[in-house]
């Protein structure tokens, strides 16, 4: 696994969620993909429309779903968008300073989804980690 993949997804959290959700995990992952695409489109539209109020809910939704699956970098950007937008609603101004984060959000989300798909698609060839502390052979298979 590349360093970039480790920086984008907290794999320990991802696997914990996967274990806890069991058979419902794939369904939750599909909701993340669908809702994420919608949330990002809503965030981008709100930026285009200069509507700070319309930024809050999709950023909040994306933040929560991202944290549930270990996509912390996406969650952090969504949280920044949400909190900044809330403050701007209270102060009656538009958060122009969020443009770089909104632009970055789509690319980061797409990278995250791609990594999730690689981790969950049974057709993707995976290589087992090797090295210190990892048993390489299958000597114990079938033993009681």
C-alpha positions in Angstrom: 0.0 0.0 0.0 1.4 3.4 -0.9 2.0 6.2 1.6 -0.6 8.2 -0.3 -3.3 5.5 0.3 -2.3 5.5 4.1 -2.7 9.3 4.1 -6.1 9.3 2.5 -7.7 6.5 4.4 -7.3 5.4 8.0 -7.3 1.7 7.2 -7.5 0.5 10.8 -10.7 2.5 11.2 -12.0 1.3 7.8 -11.5 -2.3 8.7 -13.0 -1.8 12.1 -16.1 -0.3 10.5 -16.1 -3.1 8.0 -16.1 -5.7 10.8 -18.8 -3.9 12.9 -21.1 -3.4 10.0 -20.7 -6.9 8.7 -22.9 -7.7 5.7 -24.3 -4.2 5.7 -20.9 -2.7 5.0 -21.1 -2.8 1.2 -24.5 -1.1 1.3 -23.1 1.7 3.6 -20.2 2.1 1.3 -22.5 2.5 -1.7 -24.4 5.1 0.2 -21.2 6.9 0.9 -20.4 7.0 -2.8 -23.9 8.1 -3.8 -24.4 10.7 -1.1 -20.8 11.9 -1.5 -21.3 12.7 -5.1 -24.6 14.5 -4.4 -23.1 16.4 -1.4 -20.1 17.6 -3.4 -22.3 18.7 -6.3 -24.4 20.6 -3.8 -21.4 22.2 -2.2 -20.0 23.2 -5.6 -23.4 24.7 -6.6 -23.7 26.6 -3.3 -20.2 28.1 -4.0 -21.3 29.0 -7.5 -24.5 30.6 -6.2 -22.6 32.2 -3.3 -25.1 30.7 -0.8 -23.4 30.1 2.5 -26.5 28.5 4.0 -26.6 25.8 1.3 -23.0 24.8 2.1 -23.8 23.6 5.6 -26.0 20.5 5.2 -24.1 18.7 2.4 -20.8 19.4 4.2 -22.2 18.1 7.4 -23.4 14.9 5.7 -20.2 14.3 3.9 -18.2 14.9 7.1 -20.2 12.3 9.1 -20.2 9.6 6.4 -16.5 10.1 5.7 -15.6 9.7 9.4 -17.7 6.5 9.6 -15.4 4.9 7.0 -12.0 6.3 8.0 -11.8 8.9 5.2 -10.5 11.5 7.6 -8.9 14.0 5.0 -12.3 14.2 3.3 -14.0 14.7 6.7 -11.6 17.4 7.7 -12.2 19.4 4.5 -16.0 18.9 4.9 -15.8 20.0 8.5 -13.9 23.2 7.6 -16.5 24.0 4.9 -19.3 23.3 7.3 -17.9 25.4 10.2 -16.8 28.2 8.0 -20.2 28.3 6.3 -22.0 28.3 9.7 -19.9 31.3 10.8 -20.5 33.1 7.6 -24.3 32.6 7.9 -24.1 34.2 11.3 -22.0 37.1 10.1 -23.9 37.6 6.8 -21.0 37.1 4.5 -19.9 34.5 1.9 -16.9 32.3 2.5 -14.9 33.0 -0.7 -11.8 31.7 1.1 -13.2 28.1 0.8 -12.7 28.0 -3.0 -9.4 26.0 -2.8 -10.9 23.5 -0.4 -14.0 23.0 -2.5 -11.9 22.4 -5.6 -9.7 19.9 -3.7 -12.7 18.1 -2.2 -13.9 16.4 -5.4 -10.4 15.1 -6.3 -9.8 13.8 -2.8 -13.2 12.2 -2.6 -12.7 10.4 -6.0 -9.3 9.1 -4.8 -10.9 7.9 -1.6 -13.7 6.1 -3.4 -11.1 4.5 -5.7 -9.1 3.2 -2.7 -12.3 1.9 -1.1 -13.2 0.0 -4.3 -9.7 -1.5 -4.5 -10.0 -2.7 -0.9 -13.5 -4.2 -1.3 -13.6 -5.5 -4.9 -13.0 -9.2 -4.9 -11.8 -9.0 -8.5 -8.9 -6.7 -7.7 -5.6 -8.6 -7.3 -4.1 -7.9 -3.9 -0.6 -8.6 -2.8 -0.1 -9.8 0.8 2.2 -7.7 2.9 5.5 -9.4 3.5 8.3 -8.7 6.0 9.0 -8.8 9.6 6.3 -10.4 11.7 4.3 -11.8 8.8 4.0 -15.5 8.3 4.5 -16.1 4.6 3.7 -19.8 4.1 0.6 -21.7 4.9 2.2 -24.3 7.1 -0.6 -24.3 9.7 -3.5 -24.8 7.3 -5.8 -27.7 8.3 -4.1 -28.3 11.7 -6.2 -28.6 14.8 
